[in-house]
Amino acid sequence: MNVLVIGGGGREHALAWRLRRSPQVKQLFAAPGNPGIAGIGQCIKPASVDPDSYLQIARSVEADLTIVGPEAPLAAGVVDLFRGQRRRIIGPTRQAAQLEASKVFSKQFMLRAGVPTPRAATARTPEEAKKNLDEFGFPVVLKADGLAAGKGVIIAEDKTQALAALASLPVGQIVVEEFLAGEEVSFIVFTDGDKVIPLEATQDHKAIGDGDQGPNTGGMGAYCDGRILSPEQTQSILGEIIHPTLEQMKADGTPYTGFLYAGLMMTSSGPKVLEYNARLGDPETQALMHRLDSDLVAVLLDGHKPQWRPEPSVCVVVAAHDYPREVRTGDRITGIENSGAEVFQAGTRIGPNGLETAGGRVLGVTASGKDLQGAIDNAYAAVEHIHFDGMKYRKDIGRKGLKRW
């Protein structure tokens, strides 16, 4: 079949890389794609980011299946449009995608569904949010209501930081939420609305600096290891969080299909949902696709249970100069071909001197190993072969897992 991937980041490169290995895929397309995807498929630049532009591309390449990577097209209703034209597409409808598109909607939904989540209050203005600060104490979590590319969440340690955070968040409603101690886990499932297929648990590293210091980013790396959750914890998450979420969505008349991502905090009283994403995570997808040992198309269309390689995988994100602030672009990238790892491209382009930086998170250097330490060593050894001016990356991706075992 012909398969179209919507998106052009590292997540989409990893999806394309895994899809290219499926015997069911005849031709692979991406819109807009990136130079890494161009090496394994055909990249087509859409006329705009409107759902209609993606539909035109799907028609032109006679796509039998479309997979949506990023959140923005989902929130814009691309799935609704495709289904209205009887085109097969993986993802939730616009209404269902509100689980990610609106933090306020998501929090109200969790309370209605009985899903465990931190205590929170919704403020319509920064002034109203300031009044909530004393009620929650510090540290406190502040969340912008709408889509923010993974950067709309700020943990304020004291009132001074909280006031600065409120001034920096986009205009709109704000969720003020209690801070929970524990370890974060990314739990992603695929569902057709009825059947649920859990993927292996992963752990993202959101902060820019080692030891989770500094501002949040879209994700500076992730690892995937079969020991992150016990079988009992997995069943608890499915029973207390995933199934109630899907049942409530169905009861609300907005059945959920596609990938559902629950960002969890594993607390002493059990898992609690910090956020939903209406798609696969980035960089979690890079680590997941590297470990997957199944035909992805068979999982998505035929409901096959995914098989996983026993070796853990680690993805180290290499970011551009001054990320997550305004970044410099146009720096020449060298050494990928000598890295010995799978290097999933994100913020890249082809310039006068070859491959160069074109965004904040530039590369996702991904490797496996006989154990987690081996995977970490292999990923960082690969990073050492890669160079561009101003490159920055965390040095501790996956090390939380080493402390656990």
C-alpha positions, 0 to 999 in steps of 0.5 A: 500500500501507499502510506503518507506520514503527516509531519516533518520532525524526529517522530515522523522520521522514526515512524517512516523508518519503521514503516519502510521495513513493513512488507505491506508498504509499497511507497512511502510519502511524508508531508512535509517530511525532512532530509532524513525521510527523503532518504527512504521516501518521497517528501512533499511540501503542502501548500499550507498547514490546513487539513485540505492541503494534506487531503490534496497530497493524499489524493495525489499519491493515492495514499491507502493509509495516512498517519498523523504525527503532530498535534496541530493537524489533529486539533485542526480536524484533519481526521474529520476531513479525511474520514468524510472523504472515506480515506483511512487515517490514524488519529483522533477527531478534532473533538477528541483531540481536545484532550491535548488541545485544551488543558482546561478541557482535559482537566475537567474531563479527567474529573468527570471520568474519575481518572486520578490527576493532581488537584487543580484550579482554572484561572481565566486571567493571570490576576485570578491565577495569582489568587490561587497560588497561596492555596496550592503552595510551592512548588506549583505547576502552571499550564497554558490552556492551548497547544504549546509544543511541549513548552506550556508547562512551568514549575515555579519553586516560589512566588517570584518564579510563579509571577514571572511564569504567569507573565510569560505564558500565552494569553488565555486560561491557565491551569494552576496545579499541585506539584507531585513528587515522583517519577514521570512515565510516558504511557502510550496506547493505540486504539481503534475505539474499542480494542486497546494495544499498549506500547512499551513504557518510555521516559522522557526528559523534558528539562533542558539541563542535566538533573532536570534543571532549567526550563521545559522543552519539547523533550531532550531525550527518552529511553525505552526499557521493558522494566520501567513498569511492572506488569502489575503497574501496567494493568493498574494504568490500563484499568484505572486510567486508559479504559476509563478515559476511552469509556468516557470519551465514548459516553460523551459521543466523541469516541477516541481512535489513534494514539493516546499518550498519558503523561503519568506521575508515579506517586506513592499513592499510585499513577496520576495523569499530568497530561494527555497527548493525542498522538505519539510522543517526541522523542519517545517515538524514536526510542519506541520504533527502535525497539519495536520488532513487529510490522507496524502496519500489522499492528495499526490495521490488523490489531497484531500485538506488538513484539519488542526487542529485549534490548533497551533503546535510548534517544539523545536529542541534539539541539541547536544553539540557545535552544529552547530560546530563539535558535540559530539556524544554518549551521553545517551538520557533519558525522551522521554517517559515521555515528553507528546509530540511527539518527532521526532528523528533525530540525534539518534542511539541505543548504548550500553546504549540505545538511544544516540546522533548521530548528530547535531540536535538530537530531535524535541519536538513537541506539540500543544495547544489551542492557540500559547502560549499554544503550546509553553508552552506544547512544553517547558514543554516536553523538561524539561523531556528530558536530555542528556549531552550538550543538547542545545535549543532556549528558544524563538521558536514561540514567534515572533508569540505572538508579532504579535497578 
